[in-house]
C-alpha cells in the first residue's frame, strides 16, 4: 500500500518484543490444579543448531552452534544469511517415498529442541508462566511445553510420539489429572493433529480440554508471502538485501511447515489476494496456488503444496477434536494478507513502495483464519466457545489478562460428560 503502512508494520513487529502483561494476581489455595501443556507458535520453540564441517557455504563458519528462535539471540558467529542457508532443508524430488520422508538436513547440520518439555524451551511465554504461577501453578511440573521444530509438519520428527509421552508423564506426575492443552498460532495445528491421531479412549483419559489462541488451522495469506519475500528470524524483519531475500525465501520454500501455514483454498477460496505479479498484472488468491507455483517456475514444490496446504483437516465432523474447546482470538486490527511484487522470482525485496493487501484480523492472522475454528460449534456433545478480544493483537493474546484469567477458570471447569 504506502510508506505509512510499511512503517506501521515494522513498528508493530518491533513493539512485539517489548510486550508486557498485567499479571493475574489471584492465588489458588488448591494444590491440585489442572496441568497445562503449551504448544508454542511458529519458531517460538528454541532450536539448537549444531554445525560440524558444513560445506553449504564456504563463507560461513565450518563448525559451531546457533539458536533458531523468534525474538532470540541466535549467534554473533553465524550471520542471518548463513543461518538461513544452513536451515534450508534438502528435498528429494525423485524419491518415491512418502513426502514426509523426503526432507533432509544439510550435510553437517543437526537440530534439536532445547530444554524439551520445560518452560525454558519457549521463553516468549514467560508472562503466561508468571500469571499461572500466581494462580498456584509450578513450572515444569504442571506447566509443561511441547515444543517442536517449526520447519517441520506434525507427521515428522516423532512429534506425535514425543507429545503423547509428555502428556502422559504430566498426567501421572500430577496425580493422574487430565491435562489441558494450550496452543498459540501454529501450535494449535499441531494440537489438532495430535487430537485426530489418538483414540477417543486416550483423549478421555488424558485430555481435560483445549484452548487454541488464534489457532492457524486453515493457514493464512502470509504463508505464500514467505516463499517469495520471506521474513527473517529472529526479528521478523523483511530481508534488506537481494542475497538475504533469496536465501530466506528459498529456506521457506524448503520447509514443509510453510505450506500448512499457507491459506487453504477450501476455506479461503478467492476471498483474498495473496500475490500480485506486477509484471503480468496477475492476481493470485489461495485457490490459484497451483498456477502461482507453475508460473513462478516452482513446479517442483507442487507435491509438497498438494500434501500440506490444508494438510491437517479440522472443519469437517470427521476431524473435530472431540474434547472441550475454549478458543480465543483478536480482531479489529489491520492485517497483512498479501503482497505485490515486481515478478515471481524468489527473493523479492520489500520497501516503502511495496504494494500490500490487508483485511481485518489480529495484526498477524486475518479474520478468515481466526473465525474458521467456529466450525467446531458443530461438535455434538463437547463444549465449544470462541471469545473475541477486540484490539488485542496476535502476540499479546498469551499474556492478556482476560485470556489468561479465562484459561485458568476453564482449566478448573469440569469436562463435558461425553465419556
N, C-alpha and C positions, 0 to 999 in steps of 0.2 A: 504494500500500500504506500506509505510515505515514511519520511525520515522519523517523524514523531513516533510512529508505531515501532520502528526498529529500535529506537532508543528506549521505548517503554518496555519492549520485550527484554532487552539487555538489562535494564534496571530491575525488572522483575526477577530475573534469574539471579542477579547479584544479591537482591534482598532475601532470597530464599535461604541462603546460608546463614543469615542473621536472625532467623525466626526464633522467638522465644515464647513459650506458652505461659498462660496463667495456670499454675498448678492446682490440681484438685486437692482440697485441704482436708476433706473428711477422712478420718481414720476409722478402719474397721477393727472391731474387737474380736471378730471371728477369725481364728487361725485357719479355718478350712475354706479358704477362698477357692473359687473355680480356677484351675490353672489355665494359663493363656499361652498359646504358641503363635508367634508372629511370623508371617511370610512377607519379607520386605519387598519394596518396589524395585524396579528395573535398575540394576547396578548400584543398589543400596546395600548389598552384601559385600563385605570385604573379601576380595580375592587376592591371594598371594601368588605372584607370578615369578617363577624361578627360571632363569635363563642360563644354559650351560653350552658353551661353544656354538652359539647360533650362527647360521650362515645366511640369514634372510637379508640382512643389510650390513655391509662391511663398515658403514659409517656409524653403526650403533655398537654399544659395548657387546663384547662376545659373551660375557657372563655377568651375572648379578641378579638382583631381585627388585621388584617394584610391586605396588598395590594398584588394583583397579577398584575405584570407589568414587561415586559421585560425592563431591564436597570433601574428598580425602586428599592426603598429601602423598602422591604416588612415588616420586623419586626425583632427585636432582641429577641423577646419572643418566636415566633413560628419558629422552625428550618425548614430547607428545607424539611426534611422527614415529619414533621408534616403538613406542608403546602400541600405537595403532597397528603398525606392521606386524609386531610380534603376537598381537591378539587376534589377527586375521586368521580364520580357520581355512584349512585346505579342504576342498570338496571334490570327491572322486566322481567325476561326471560319467565315467564309463562303467562303473560298477553296477551290478545287478542286485546288490544288497538293498534292504530297506533304506529309505532316505536317512533315518536316524543313525544308521551305522556308517554313513559315508563322509562324516566330518572328522577331521584330524587336526591336532595342534601343529604348529610349525616345528621343524626339527630343532631340538634343543630346548623347547619350551614346555614347562609343566605348570599347571594351575591347580590350586586347591583352595577350599573355603577356610578362611582364618577363623579360629575360635568357634567352630560349628556348634550350634545349639545354645551358645551363650549370647548375652546382650552385647558383649564387646564386638560381636561379628557384624552388628548393624548400628553404628553409633548415631546415625541421624535420629533415631527414635529415643534418644536419651530423655527428652521431655516427657514422652509417654511412660517410660520406665519409672521416672521420678513420681509421676502422678499415680501410677499403680502402687508404688512403694508407700505413698502417703495413704493409700486405701488398704494397706495391710499385706501387700504382695512382697515377695522376696525374689531378687534376681537369681536367675539360673537354677531356681527351684520350681517356682510356679509362674515365672516369666521366662519362657524359652524362645529361641529364634531358629526357625527352619530356613536358613539361607540356601541360596542356590547360585549356580553360575549363570548370570543373566544373559550370556551369549547363547545359551542352550535352551531347548524346549523341555517340558516336563517328562517327555518319554526318553530322555537321555541321562547319562551320568548317574544312574541308580537313584534318581530323585525320589521315586515312589517308595522304594525300599527304605531309603535313609529317613524320609519324612515319617513313614509309618513307625519305624523304630523309635524315633524321637518322641512321637506322640504316645506310644505305648509305655516308654520309660517314664515320661512325665505323668501319665495316668497312675502308674504304680508308685512312683515316688511321692505322690500326693494323696495317699490313702485310697487309691482306686477311684478317684474322682474323674468323671469325663472332662475332656479338655475343650476349651473354647478357642476356636481358630480365628485369627485376625489377619487380614491381608490388605496391603496397600498398593494401589495402582496395578502393576503387572502381577503382584503377589497373588491376588485372588484368582488369576488364571491358573496358577499352579495349585492353589487350593481346590479349584473346581476339578482339575484333572485328578487330584487325589480322591475327591469325594465320588467321582464317577468311575474310579478304578479300584474301589474297595466294595466289599459286600455291605448290604444293609445291616447284617448282624454285627459287622465290625463297627460301623458307624453308631449303631445303637449302644454298643458297649463303650466306645472310646470318645465319642464326639458329643459335646454339650450343645454347641451351636457355632455359627459362623458370622463374623462381622466383616464384610468387604468395605473398605474405604476407597471410594471411587474406583471400583473394580473395572479393569480394562478388558472386560470379557470379549467384546466384539472387535477390539483393536481401535485405532484412532487414525485420523488422516495423516498425522505427522509420521506415522510409520513409513510411508512412502518417501517423505522428505529425507529421512535418514539415509536412504540409499542413493540419493542424488546430491544432497547438500551436506548431510552429516551434522553431528554436534559433538563437541569434544568433551570427554570425561577427563578430569573431574569437575570442571566448572560449568558445563552445559553451554559453553560459548560456541559460536559458529567459527569454523576454521578461518584463519586470517590470510593464508597463502594458498596458491593453487596446489602446491605439493602436499600440504597438510589436508586440504579438502579432498584430494584424490585418495590419499591413504585412508582417511577417515571414512569416506563413503564406501570405498572398497571393503573396509573392515565390516561395516554393517551389512553389505550385500552378502558377506560370507557367513553371517550369524543367522542360524535358523530362527532365533527368537525375534529378529526384525520382522519376520513375516507374521508371527502370531500377534505382533504389535500393530500390524497394518490393518486398516479398516476392512472388515468382512463385507463383501458386496451383498450377502444375504440379508444383512441388517441395514447397510447404508445405501445400497443401490446406486443411484446417481444424484444423491441429495447434497453432495458437496464436491468441489473441485479440489483435488489433491496435488496435481501437477499441471501447470500451463507451459507448454513448449512454445516459447515466443517466436522461435524460428519458423514454425509452421502454423502458428496461431491455433494449436490443437489443445483442447482442454480434456483432461483425463479425470474421471471420477473413479471411485473404488471398483465399480463393475467393469471398468475398462482396463484393469490391471494386466490381463494377458497381452493386450495390444500395446500398452505402455512399455512393457519389458521387451516385446518384439521390436517396437520402433526404436528403442534405445540400444538395440544390438545385444540385449541381455537374455536371449532365449534360453541360455544355459541355466538361469535361475528359475525357470517356469516349473520344473519338477518340485523344487523346494517351495515355491509360492503356492502351487496347487495343493501341496500336502499341508502346509502350515498356516496359510491365511484362513482364518476361521477353523483352525485345526483342533481347537478344544471346544466342542459344541456345548451350548448351555441353554438355548432358547426354546427347545422342544421338550415335551414332557419326559421323553426317554432319557434326557440328560439334566433333569432337575436334580439339585443336590440332595434333596430329601433329608435335610436337617433344618433346624430353626435358623432363619437368616434375619440379621438386623443390618441392612445396608445403609451406608451414608454417602452423600455426595455434596459437592459445592456447585454453585451456579451464579449467573449474573455477571460473569467476567468475560472480557474479550479474549477469545481463544484461537490460536493459530491452528489451521487445519490443512493448509496447502500453500504452495509457493509457485511463483512464476520464474522460470529460468531461461537463459538465453537459448539453450538447446538441451538435448537429452544426454549429453556426455556426462560421465560420472565425475563428480568433484567440482560442482558449480560453487562460486563464491556468493555469499550474501553480503549486501551492502546497503547504504542509505536509500538507493533507488530500487531495491528489490521489491517485487510485487508479492504481497501476502494476501491470503484468503482466510477470513476469520468467521466465527459464529459464536453464539453463547456457549459458555461452559465454565470450567473451573480454572482457567488460565492454561492448563496443560491438556485436558481432555474435554472434548466437546459434549454438548447435551445428548447427542445421539448415542454416544458411548455410555455416558453415565446413567441414562434413563433405560438402557436396554435390559438391565437386571430386573426391571419390573415384570418381565415375563414370568418370574418365579412366584408372582402372586397367584399363579395357577396351580401351585402345589396344593394338593387336596387336604392335607392334614397339618403339615408343619407351618409354623409361624413365618410370616414374611412381612417386613416393613422396609420402607425406603424413606429416609429422613433427609430433607434438603437443608443445606446450610448456606443461605444466600450470602454472597460476598466473601465466603471462606475459600481460599484457593487450594489447589490440589495438594500443595506441600505443607499447608497449615493444618489440614484435617487431622493428622495423627496427634497433634499437640493441642487441638482446640478443646477448650474446657467442656463445652456441651457434648462434643463427640466422646471424650474420654469418660465423662460422667455417665453417659448412656451405656458405654461399653461395660463399665463396672456394674451398673444396675442390671444390664441384660445378662451378664455372666452369672449374676446371682439368681436370675429368674429360673423357675422350674422348666424343664423341657416339655415340649408338647407330648401328649400321651398318644404317640403313634406306634409304639412298640408292641 
